[in-house]
Amino acid sequence: IIVLGGVAGIEECVDADETMEISGNESKSLFDMWVNVCQFQGSRTIRTEEAVLICLSRLRPALFPDQVSNNGKKKKKSSTVLSQVEFSDGSMSDESE
């Protein structure tokens, strides 16, 4: 699961949730890993749709290591990723092929 913070950040969300027994300053303890994927963003906030694209592009090498070579160039597309996906109707859509 990837969690993106709100305008004020995850810490503020934790502080605002009355059911949480920790403070916002301790919110990192809720996650196995805390990664700032846009460290030098230059602005206080990023729109959600931008944050999703930035986050997934930064995490892609870790999620699909067989598709990126050491020099950063894409390797030949592997079919192993698609072969591991289950489709609800048993077949890929035209867009997935």
FIKOLZA-1660 file (N, C-alpha, C; in steps of 0.1 Angstrom, whole numbers, plus 5000, padded with zeros to 4 digits):
% residues 97
   i   px   py   pz ch aa at
   1 5009 4988 5000  A  I  N
   1 5000 5000 5000  A  I CA
   1 5009 5012 5000  A  I  C
   2 5006 5022 4991  A  I  N
   2 5013 5034 4991  A  I CA
   2 5003 5045 4997  A  I  C
   3 5008 5053 5006  A  V  N
   3 5000 5063 5013  A  V CA
   3 5006 5076 5009  A  V  C
   4 4998 5085 5004  A  L  N
   4 5002 5099 5000  A  L CA
   4 4996 5108 5011  A  L  C
   5 5003 5118 5015  A  G  N
   5 4998 5127 5025  A  G CA
   5 4989 5137 5019  A  G  C
   6 4981 5144 5028  A  G  N
   6 4972 5154 5023  A  G CA
   6 4980 5167 5023  A  G  C
   7 4972 5178 5021  A  V  N
   7 4978 5191 5020  A  V CA
   7 4988 5195 5031  A  V  C
   8 4984 5191 5044  A  A  N
   8 4992 5194 5055  A  A CA
   8 5001 5182 5059  A  A  C
   9 5000 5171 5052  A  G  N
   9 5009 5160 5054  A  G CA
   9 5002 5149 5063  A  G  C
  10 5008 5137 5063  A  I  N
  10 5003 5126 5070  A  I CA
  10 5003 5129 5085  A  I  C
  11 5013 5137 5090  A  E  N
  11 5013 5140 5104  A  E CA
  11 5001 5147 5109  A  E  C
  12 4996 5157 5101  A  E  N
  12 4984 5164 5104  A  E CA
  12 4972 5155 5104  A  E  C
  13 4971 5146 5095  A  C  N
  13 4960 5136 5094  A  C CA
  13 4959 5128 5107  A  C  C
  14 4971 5123 5112  A  V  N
  14 4972 5115 5124  A  V CA
  14 4968 5124 5136  A  V  C
  15 4972 5136 5137  A  D  N
  15 4968 5145 5148  A  D CA
  15 4953 5147 5148  A  D  C
  16 4947 5148 5136  A  A  N
  16 4933 5151 5135  A  A CA
  16 4924 5139 5138  A  A  C
  17 4930 5127 5137  A  D  N
  17 4922 5115 5140  A  D CA
  17 4921 5112 5154  A  D  C
  18 4909 5113 5160  A  E  N
  18 4908 5111 5175  A  E CA
  18 4909 5096 5179  A  E  C
  19 4909 5087 5169  A  T  N
  19 4910 5073 5173  A  T CA
  19 4925 5069 5173  A  T  C
  20 4934 5077 5168  A  M  N
  20 4948 5074 5168  A  M CA
  20 4954 5076 5182  A  M  C
  21 4962 5067 5187  A  E  N
  21 4968 5069 5200  A  E CA
  21 4982 5074 5200  A  E  C
  22 4986 5079 5188  A  I  N
  22 4999 5085 5187  A  I CA
  22 4998 5099 5182  A  I  C
  23 5009 5106 5183  A  S  N
  23 5009 5120 5178  A  S CA
  23 5013 5120 5163  A  S  C
  24 5011 5131 5157  A  G  N
  24 5015 5132 5143  A  G CA
  24 5030 5131 5141  A  G  C
  25 5038 5135 5151  A  N  N
  25 5052 5134 5151  A  N CA
  25 5057 5119 5151  A  N  C
  26 5048 5110 5156  A  E  N
  26 5051 5096 5156  A  E CA
  26 5045 5088 5145  A  E  C
  27 5039 5095 5135  A  S  N
  27 5032 5089 5124  A  S CA
  27 5041 5079 5116  A  S  C
  28 5053 5082 5115  A  K  N
  28 5062 5073 5108  A  K CA
  28 5062 5058 5113  A  K  C
  29 5058 5057 5126  A  S  N
  29 5058 5044 5132  A  S CA
  29 5046 5035 5127  A  S  C
  30 5037 5041 5119  A  L  N
  30 5026 5034 5114  A  L CA
  30 5030 5026 5101  A  L  C
  31 5041 5029 5095  A  F  N
  31 5045 5023 5083  A  F CA
  31 5058 5015 5084  A  F  C
  32 5059 5006 5075  A  D  N
  32 5071 4998 5074  A  D CA
  32 5083 5006 5068  A  D  C
  33 5079 5015 5059  A  M  N
  33 5089 5023 5052  A  M CA
  33 5083 5037 5050  A  M  C
  34 5090 5048 5052  A  W  N
  34 5086 5061 5050  A  W CA
  34 5096 5067 5039  A  W  C
  35 5090 5070 5028  A  V  N
  35 5099 5075 5017  A  V CA
  35 5093 5088 5012  A  V  C
  36 5102 5098 5011  A  N  N
  36 5099 5111 5005  A  N CA
  36 5103 5110 4990  A  N  C
  37 5094 5108 4981  A  V  N
  37 5097 5106 4967  A  V CA
  37 5100 5119 4960  A  V  C
  38 5097 5130 4966  A  C  N
  38 5099 5143 4959  A  C CA
  38 5106 5152 4969  A  C  C
  39 5118 5149 4973  A  Q  N
  39 5125 5156 4983  A  Q CA
  39 5127 5171 4981  A  Q  C
  40 5130 5175 4969  A  F  N
  40 5133 5189 4966  A  F CA
  40 5122 5195 4957  A  F  C
  41 5110 5194 4961  A  Q  N
  41 5099 5197 4952  A  Q CA
  41 5098 5212 4950  A  Q  C
  42 5102 5221 4959  A  G  N
  42 5102 5235 4957  A  G CA
  42 5089 5242 4960  A  G  C
  43 5079 5234 4964  A  S  N
  43 5066 5240 4968  A  S CA
  43 5061 5232 4980  A  S  C
  44 5051 5238 4987  A  R  N
  44 5046 5232 4999  A  R CA
  44 5037 5220 4996  A  R  C
  45 5030 5221 4985  A  T  N
  45 5021 5210 4981  A  T CA
  45 5023 5205 4967  A  T  C
  46 5018 5193 4964  A  I  N
  46 5018 5187 4951  A  I CA
  46 5004 5182 4949  A  I  C
  47 4998 5184 4937  A  R  N
  47 4985 5179 4935  A  R CA
  47 4985 5164 4935  A  R  C
  48 4974 5157 4939  A  T  N
  48 4974 5143 4940  A  T CA
  48 4978 5136 4928  A  T  C
  49 4972 5140 4916  A  E  N
  49 4975 5133 4904  A  E CA
  49 4990 5134 4900  A  E  C
  50 4996 5145 4904  A  E  N
  50 5011 5147 4902  A  E CA
  50 5018 5138 4911  A  E  C
  51 5014 5137 4924  A  A  N
  51 5021 5129 4934  A  A CA
  51 5020 5114 4930  A  A  C
  52 5009 5109 4925  A  V  N
  52 5008 5095 4921  A  V CA
  52 5018 5092 4910  A  V  C
  53 5019 5101 4900  A  L  N
  53 5028 5098 4889  A  L CA
  53 5043 5099 4893  A  L  C
  54 5046 5109 4901  A  I  N
  54 5059 5110 4906  A  I CA
  54 5063 5098 4915  A  I  C
  55 5054 5094 4924  A  C  N
  55 5057 5083 4933  A  C CA
  55 5059 5070 4925  A  C  C
  56 5050 5067 4916  A  L  N
  56 5051 5054 4908  A  L CA
  56 5063 5054 4899  A  L  C
  57 5067 5066 4893  A  S  N
  57 5079 5066 4885  A  S CA
  57 5091 5064 4893  A  S  C
  58 5092 5070 4905  A  R  N
  58 5103 5068 4914  A  R CA
  58 5104 5054 4919  A  R  C
  59 5093 5047 4921  A  L  N
  59 5093 5034 4927  A  L CA
  59 5094 5023 4916  A  L  C
  60 5092 5026 4904  A  R  N
  60 5092 5016 4893  A  R CA
  60 5105 5007 4893  A  R  C
  61 5117 5013 4894  A  P  N
  61 5129 5004 4895  A  P CA
  61 5128 4993 4906  A  P  C
  62 5122 4997 4917  A  A  N
  62 5121 4987 4928  A  A CA
  62 5110 4977 4926  A  A  C
  63 5099 4982 4919  A  L  N
  63 5088 4973 4917  A  L CA
  63 5090 4964 4905  A  L  C
  64 5097 4968 4895  A  F  N
  64 5100 4960 4883  A  F CA
  64 5114 4960 4880  A  F  C
  65 5123 4955 4888  A  P  N
  65 5137 4955 4886  A  P CA
  65 5142 4948 4873  A  P  C
  66 5134 4939 4868  A  D  N
  66 5139 4932 4856  A  D CA
  66 5136 4940 4843  A  D  C
  67 5130 4951 4844  A  Q  N
  67 5127 4960 4832  A  Q CA
  67 5136 4971 4831  A  Q  C
  68 5145 4973 4840  A  V  N
  68 5155 4984 4840  A  V CA
  68 5169 4979 4841  A  V  C
  69 5178 4983 4832  A  S  N
  69 5191 4978 4833  A  S CA
  69 5200 4987 4842  A  S  C
  70 5212 4984 4844  A  N  N
  70 5221 4992 4853  A  N CA
  70 5223 5006 4847  A  N  C
  71 5223 5007 4834  A  N  N
  71 5226 5021 4829  A  N CA
  71 5213 5029 4827  A  N  C
  72 5202 5024 4832  A  G  N
  72 5189 5032 4832  A  G CA
  72 5181 5030 4819  A  G  C
  73 5187 5023 4809  A  K  N
  73 5179 5020 4797  A  K CA
  73 5170 5008 4799  A  K  C
  74 5158 5009 4793  A  K  N
  74 5149 4998 4794  A  K CA
  74 5154 4985 4788  A  K  C
  75 5152 4974 4794  A  K  N
  75 5155 4961 4788  A  K CA
  75 5143 4957 4780  A  K  C
  76 5144 4947 4772  A  K  N
  76 5133 4941 4764  A  K CA
  76 5122 4938 4774  A  K  C
  77 5110 4942 4770  A  K  N
  77 5098 4941 4778  A  K CA
  77 5096 4926 4782  A  K  C
  78 5095 4924 4795  A  S  N
  78 5093 4910 4799  A  S CA
  78 5078 4907 4800  A  S  C
  79 5074 4895 4797  A  S  N
  79 5060 4891 4798  A  S CA
  79 5057 4885 4811  A  S  C
  80 5067 4884 4820  A  T  N
  80 5064 4878 4833  A  T CA
  80 5055 4886 4842  A  T  C
  81 5056 4899 4840  A  V  N
  81 5047 4908 4849  A  V CA
  81 5032 4906 4845  A  V  C
  82 5029 4906 4832  A  L  N
  82 5015 4904 4827  A  L CA
  82 5011 4890 4830  A  L  C
  83 5020 4880 4829  A  S  N
  83 5016 4866 4831  A  S CA
  83 5012 4863 4846  A  S  C
  84 5016 4872 4855  A  Q  N
  84 5013 4870 4869  A  Q CA
  84 5000 4878 4873  A  Q  C
  85 4994 4885 4864  A  V  N
  85 4982 4893 4866  A  V CA
  85 4970 4885 4863  A  V  C
  86 4960 4885 4872  A  E  N
  86 4948 4877 4870  A  E CA
  86 4937 4887 4865  A  E  C
  87 4931 4884 4854  A  F  N
  87 4920 4892 4848  A  F CA
  87 4907 4886 4852  A  F  C
  88 4897 4895 4854  A  S  N
  88 4884 4891 4859  A  S CA
  88 4877 4882 4849  A  S  C
  89 4879 4885 4836  A  D  N
  89 4872 4877 4826  A  D CA
  89 4881 4866 4819  A  D  C
  90 4893 4865 4825  A  G  N
  90 4902 4855 4820  A  G CA
  90 4911 4859 4809  A  G  C
  91 4909 4871 4803  A  S  N
  91 4917 4875 4792  A  S CA
  91 4921 4890 4794  A  S  C
  92 4932 4894 4787  A  M  N
  92 4937 4908 4788  A  M CA
  92 4928 4916 4779  A  M  C
  93 4926 4929 4782  A  S  N
  93 4919 4938 4774  A  S CA
  93 4928 4942 4762  A  S  C
  94 4923 4949 4752  A  D  N
  94 4931 4953 4741  A  D CA
  94 4942 4962 4745  A  D  C
  95 4939 4971 4755  A  E  N
  95 4949 4980 4760  A  E CA
  95 4961 4974 4767  A  E  C
  96 4959 4962 4772  A  S  N
  96 4969 4955 4780  A  S CA
  96 4979 4947 4771  A  S  C
  97 4975 4945 4759  A  E  N
  97 4983 4937 4750  A  E CA
  97 4994 4945 4744  A  E  C
% end
